[in-house]
Amino acid sequence: MLTPAAPLDPIGEPQRTRNVLADMSEHGATTIAATFVSTCLQHYLESLQALAELAAA
């Protein structure tokens, strides 16, 4: 399990998020402990959904 150095923003910075996921995968990560900067529960849930969609692509 790896944790990104900075919080991810899969909604506002999808390409950076893809790059971080790819880099961590290349280093052997099968699980990533992602963190987000969110303004409310709804924003957090939307970030989780966006991350799942990016990871599945």
MOPAC internal coordinates of N, CA, C and O (Angstrom, degrees):
PM7 1SCF
backbone

  N    0.0000 0     0.00 0     0.00 0    0    0    0
  C    1.4439 1     0.00 0     0.00 0    1    0    0
  C    1.5224 1   108.05 1     0.00 0    2    1    0
  O    1.2310 1   121.29 1   -46.66 1    3    2    1
  N    1.3214 1   115.13 1   133.34 1    3    2    1
  C    1.4625 1   121.29 1   177.15 1    5    3    2
  C    1.5217 1   109.53 1  -123.77 1    6    5    3
  O    1.2310 1   121.18 1   -26.51 1    7    6    5
  N    1.3178 1   115.34 1   153.49 1    7    6    5
  C    1.4589 1   122.19 1   176.53 1    9    7    6
  C    1.5209 1   108.15 1  -119.57 1   10    9    7
  O    1.2310 1   119.77 1   -51.41 1   11   10    9
  N    1.3383 1   118.05 1   128.59 1   11   10    9
  C    1.4653 1   119.94 1   176.93 1   13   11   10
  C    1.5327 1   110.74 1   -59.38 1   14   13   11
  O    1.2310 1   120.81 1   -29.33 1   15   14   13
  N    1.3267 1   116.05 1   150.67 1   15   14   13
  C    1.4624 1   121.21 1  -178.98 1   17   15   14
  C    1.5252 1   112.30 1   -64.79 1   18   17   15
  O    1.2310 1   120.37 1   150.59 1   19   18   17
  N    1.3218 1   116.90 1   -29.41 1   19   18   17
  C    1.4631 1   121.73 1  -179.13 1   21   19   18
  C    1.5270 1   108.77 1  -132.27 1   22   21   19
  O    1.2310 1   120.18 1   -23.09 1   23   22   21
  N    1.3251 1   117.27 1   156.91 1   23   22   21
  C    1.4638 1   119.37 1   177.00 1   25   23   22
  C    1.5293 1   111.19 1   -57.64 1   26   25   23
  O    1.2310 1   121.00 1   -32.91 1   27   26   25
  N    1.3275 1   115.69 1   147.09 1   27   26   25
  C    1.4573 1   121.24 1   178.13 1   29   27   26
  C    1.5214 1   110.16 1   -89.17 1   30   29   27
  O    1.2310 1   120.82 1   -27.82 1   31   30   29
  N    1.3199 1   116.03 1   152.18 1   31   30   29
  C    1.4623 1   122.33 1   175.22 1   33   31   30
  C    1.5253 1   107.50 1  -131.85 1   34   33   31
  O    1.2310 1   120.20 1  -102.45 1   35   34   33
  N    1.3412 1   117.23 1    77.55 1   35   34   33
  C    1.4589 1   119.66 1  -176.27 1   37   35   34
  C    1.5255 1   114.02 1   -66.63 1   38   37   35
  O    1.2310 1   119.85 1   162.31 1   39   38   37
  N    1.3168 1   117.90 1   -17.69 1   39   38   37
  C    1.4678 1   120.99 1   177.72 1   41   39   38
  C    1.5266 1   109.99 1   -85.59 1   42   41   39
  O    1.2310 1   120.13 1   129.35 1   43   42   41
  N    1.3199 1   117.35 1   -50.65 1   43   42   41
  C    1.4609 1   121.76 1  -175.99 1   45   43   42
  C    1.5152 1   114.91 1   -84.36 1   46   45   43
  O    1.2310 1   120.33 1   154.07 1   47   46   45
  N    1.3358 1   116.98 1   -25.93 1   47   46   45
  C    1.4691 1   121.41 1  -178.19 1   49   47   46
  C    1.5345 1   110.27 1  -134.77 1   50   49   47
  O    1.2310 1   120.22 1  -116.22 1   51   50   49
  N    1.3235 1   117.19 1    63.78 1   51   50   49
  C    1.4678 1   118.85 1  -176.49 1   53   51   50
  C    1.5270 1   113.80 1   -61.95 1   54   53   51
  O    1.2310 1   119.61 1   142.71 1   55   54   53
  N    1.3279 1   118.35 1   -37.29 1   55   54   53
  C    1.4664 1   119.19 1  -178.96 1   57   55   54
  C    1.5230 1   111.26 1   -67.74 1   58   57   55
  O    1.2310 1   120.04 1   137.25 1   59   58   57
  N    1.3221 1   117.53 1   -42.75 1   59   58   57
  C    1.4662 1   120.40 1   176.43 1   61   59   58
  C    1.5244 1   110.16 1   -60.89 1   62   61   59
  O    1.2310 1   120.40 1   139.01 1   63   62   61
  N    1.3217 1   116.84 1   -40.99 1   63   62   61
  C    1.4633 1   120.65 1   178.89 1   65   63   62
  C    1.5198 1   110.68 1   -62.96 1   66   65   63
  O    1.2310 1   120.11 1   136.17 1   67   66   65
  N    1.3354 1   117.39 1   -43.83 1   67   66   65
  C    1.4747 1   120.65 1   176.49 1   69   67   66
  C    1.5273 1   110.51 1   -59.37 1   70   69   67
  O    1.2310 1   120.56 1   136.86 1   71   70   69
  N    1.3241 1   116.54 1   -43.14 1   71   70   69
  C    1.4657 1   120.77 1  -179.84 1   73   71   70
  C    1.5284 1   111.53 1   -62.51 1   74   73   71
  O    1.2310 1   120.43 1   137.42 1   75   74   73
  N    1.3271 1   116.78 1   -42.58 1   75   74   73
  C    1.4655 1   120.65 1   178.93 1   77   75   74
  C    1.5236 1   109.93 1   -63.75 1   78   77   75
  O    1.2310 1   120.11 1   134.72 1   79   78   77
  N    1.3335 1   117.39 1   -45.28 1   79   78   77
  C    1.4663 1   120.74 1   179.44 1   81   79   78
  C    1.5252 1   110.89 1   -61.23 1   82   81   79
  O    1.2310 1   120.49 1   136.83 1   83   82   81
  N    1.3247 1   116.66 1   -43.17 1   83   82   81
  C    1.4671 1   120.53 1  -179.91 1   85   83   82
  C    1.5236 1   110.68 1   -64.82 1   86   85   83
  O    1.2310 1   120.30 1   136.70 1   87   86   85
  N    1.3255 1   117.03 1   -43.30 1   87   86   85
  C    1.4628 1   120.92 1   179.98 1   89   87   86
  C    1.5268 1   110.87 1   -62.34 1   90   89   87
  O    1.2310 1   120.44 1   136.13 1   91   90   89
  N    1.3068 1   116.76 1   -43.87 1   91   90   89
  C    1.4603 1   119.93 1  -179.62 1   93   91   90
  C    1.5258 1   111.14 1   -67.06 1   94   93   91
  O    1.2310 1   120.69 1   142.68 1   95   94   93
  N    1.3061 1   116.29 1   -37.32 1   95   94   93
  C    1.4642 1   120.30 1   177.25 1   97   95   94
  C    1.5222 1   110.61 1   -63.89 1   98   97   95
  O    1.2310 1   120.60 1   138.54 1   99   98   97
  N    1.3271 1   116.46 1   -41.46 1   99   98   97
  C    1.4671 1   121.09 1   178.07 1  101   99   98
  C    1.5296 1   112.06 1   -62.38 1  102  101   99
  O    1.2310 1   120.77 1   153.92 1  103  102  101
  N    1.3297 1   116.13 1   -26.08 1  103  102  101
  C    1.4631 1   120.74 1   178.12 1  105  103  102
  C    1.5260 1   111.78 1   -90.71 1  106  105  103
  O    1.2310 1   120.31 1  -169.71 1  107  106  105
  N    1.3206 1   117.01 1    10.29 1  107  106  105
  C    1.4562 1   121.34 1   173.67 1  109  107  106
  C    1.5138 1   116.65 1    93.35 1  110  109  107
  O    1.2310 1   119.78 1  -174.43 1  111  110  109
  N    1.3168 1   118.02 1     5.57 1  111  110  109
  C    1.4612 1   119.67 1  -179.60 1  113  111  110
  C    1.5250 1   110.22 1   -69.23 1  114  113  111
  O    1.2310 1   120.84 1   -47.97 1  115  114  113
  N    1.3058 1   116.01 1   132.03 1  115  114  113
  C    1.4603 1   121.31 1   172.36 1  117  115  114
  C    1.5233 1   110.38 1  -109.89 1  118  117  115
  O    1.2310 1   120.94 1   165.69 1  119  118  117
  N    1.3216 1   115.82 1   -14.31 1  119  118  117
  C    1.4609 1   122.71 1   176.39 1  121  119  118
  C    1.5211 1   107.52 1  -136.44 1  122  121  119
  O    1.2310 1   121.00 1   -43.67 1  123  122  121
  N    1.3347 1   115.69 1   136.33 1  123  122  121
  C    1.4611 1   121.06 1   179.35 1  125  123  122
  C    1.5227 1   108.53 1  -122.44 1  126  125  123
  O    1.2310 1   120.46 1   -51.61 1  127  126  125
  N    1.3189 1   116.73 1   128.39 1  127  126  125
  C    1.4619 1   122.26 1   176.58 1  129  127  126
  C    1.5256 1   107.32 1   -90.23 1  130  129  127
  O    1.2310 1   120.79 1   -92.64 1  131  130  129
  N    1.3153 1   116.09 1    87.36 1  131  130  129
  C    1.4638 1   121.53 1  -175.75 1  133  131  130
  C    1.5225 1   111.02 1   -81.56 1  134  133  131
  O    1.2310 1   121.30 1   -34.36 1  135  134  133
  N    1.3230 1   115.12 1   145.64 1  135  134  133
  C    1.4574 1   121.68 1   172.07 1  137  135  134
  C    1.5241 1   107.96 1  -124.46 1  138  137  135
  O    1.2310 1   121.29 1   -26.04 1  139  138  137
  N    1.3223 1   115.14 1   153.96 1  139  138  137
  C    1.4627 1   121.86 1  -179.55 1  141  139  138
  C    1.5185 1   108.88 1  -132.64 1  142  141  139
  O    1.2310 1   120.78 1   -25.22 1  143  142  141
  N    1.3167 1   116.11 1   154.78 1  143  142  141
  C    1.4529 1   121.25 1   166.60 1  145  143  142
  C    1.5206 1   104.72 1   -98.42 1  146  145  143
  O    1.2310 1   120.73 1   -66.40 1  147  146  145
  N    1.3225 1   116.21 1   113.60 1  147  146  145
  C    1.4607 1   119.20 1  -177.40 1  149  147  146
  C    1.5241 1   110.05 1  -125.64 1  150  149  147
  O    1.2310 1   121.71 1   -26.15 1  151  150  149
  N    1.3104 1   114.33 1   153.85 1  151  150  149
  C    1.4580 1   120.44 1  -177.11 1  153  151  150
  C    1.5207 1   112.84 1   -96.41 1  154  153  151
  O    1.2310 1   120.57 1   161.23 1  155  154  153
  N    1.3406 1   116.52 1   -18.77 1  155  154  153
  C    1.4563 1   121.71 1  -179.71 1  157  155  154
  C    1.5281 1   108.57 1  -165.97 1  158  157  155
  O    1.2310 1   120.28 1    -5.07 1  159  158  157
  N    1.3026 1   117.07 1   174.93 1  159  158  157
  C    1.4577 1   120.94 1  -179.42 1  161  159  158
  C    1.5238 1   111.27 1   -59.62 1  162  161  159
  O    1.2310 1   120.12 1   136.45 1  163  162  161
  N    1.3162 1   117.38 1   -43.55 1  163  162  161
  C    1.4666 1   120.67 1  -178.94 1  165  163  162
  C    1.5323 1   111.05 1   -60.28 1  166  165  163
  O    1.2310 1   120.08 1   136.83 1  167  166  165
  N    1.3166 1   117.45 1   -43.17 1  167  166  165
  C    1.4660 1   121.42 1   178.78 1  169  167  166
  C    1.5255 1   110.47 1   -63.55 1  170  169  167
  O    1.2310 1   120.28 1   139.46 1  171  170  169
  N    1.3277 1   117.06 1   -40.54 1  171  170  169
  C    1.4627 1   121.43 1   177.59 1  173  171  170
  C    1.5270 1   110.32 1   -61.51 1  174  173  171
  O    1.2310 1   120.30 1   133.61 1  175  174  173
  N    1.3259 1   117.03 1   -46.39 1  175  174  173
  C    1.4637 1   120.78 1  -179.97 1  177  175  174
  C    1.5261 1   111.39 1   -64.32 1  178  177  175
  O    1.2310 1   120.15 1   141.14 1  179  178  177
  N    1.3209 1   117.32 1   -38.86 1  179  178  177
  C    1.4680 1   120.71 1   176.49 1  181  179  178
  C    1.5264 1   110.66 1   -64.60 1  182  181  179
  O    1.2310 1   120.25 1   142.70 1  183  182  181
  N    1.3192 1   117.13 1   -37.30 1  183  182  181
  C    1.4684 1   120.96 1   177.39 1  185  183  182
  C    1.5233 1   110.72 1   -65.61 1  186  185  183
  O    1.2310 1   120.09 1   138.46 1  187  186  185
  N    1.3256 1   117.44 1   -41.54 1  187  186  185
  C    1.4674 1   120.91 1   176.50 1  189  187  186
  C    1.5236 1   111.03 1   -60.14 1  190  189  187
  O    1.2310 1   120.79 1   135.30 1  191  190  189
  N    1.3269 1   116.09 1   -44.70 1  191  190  189
  C    1.4671 1   120.44 1   179.61 1  193  191  190
  C    1.5252 1   110.84 1   -63.09 1  194  193  191
  O    1.2310 1   120.45 1   135.43 1  195  194  193
  N    1.3222 1   116.74 1   -44.57 1  195  194  193
  C    1.4642 1   120.37 1   179.47 1  197  195  194
  C    1.5249 1   110.88 1   -63.29 1  198  197  195
  O    1.2310 1   120.03 1   140.22 1  199  198  197
  N    1.3233 1   117.56 1   -39.78 1  199  198  197
  C    1.4638 1   121.00 1   178.09 1  201  199  198
  C    1.5250 1   110.40 1   -63.76 1  202  201  199
  O    1.2310 1   120.22 1   136.33 1  203  202  201
  N    1.3219 1   117.19 1   -43.67 1  203  202  201
  C    1.4657 1   120.71 1   178.69 1  205  203  202
  C    1.5213 1   111.01 1   -60.56 1  206  205  203
  O    1.2310 1   120.32 1   138.54 1  207  206  205
  N    1.3249 1   117.00 1   -41.46 1  207  206  205
  C    1.4659 1   120.84 1   179.45 1  209  207  206
  C    1.5285 1   111.14 1   -66.24 1  210  209  207
  O    1.2310 1   120.01 1   139.15 1  211  210  209
  N    1.3221 1   117.58 1   -40.85 1  211  210  209
  C    1.4657 1   120.60 1   178.51 1  213  211  210
  C    1.5218 1   110.91 1   -66.42 1  214  213  211
  O    1.2310 1   120.46 1   139.45 1  215  214  213
  N    1.3182 1   116.73 1   -40.55 1  215  214  213
  C    1.4640 1   120.64 1  -178.67 1  217  215  214
  C    1.5231 1   111.47 1   -67.94 1  218  217  215
  O    1.2310 1   120.36 1   148.32 1  219  218  217
  N    1.3210 1   116.91 1   -31.68 1  219  218  217
  C    1.4669 1   120.82 1  -178.55 1  221  219  218
  C    1.5207 1   112.57 1   -79.63 1  222  221  219
  O    1.2310 1   120.50 1   160.61 1  223  222  221
  N    1.3192 1   116.65 1   -19.39 1  223  222  221
  C    1.4726 1   120.52 1  -176.03 1  225  223  222
  C    1.5080 1   112.24 1   -74.78 1  226  225  223
  O    1.2310 1   120.10 1   180.00 1  227  226  225

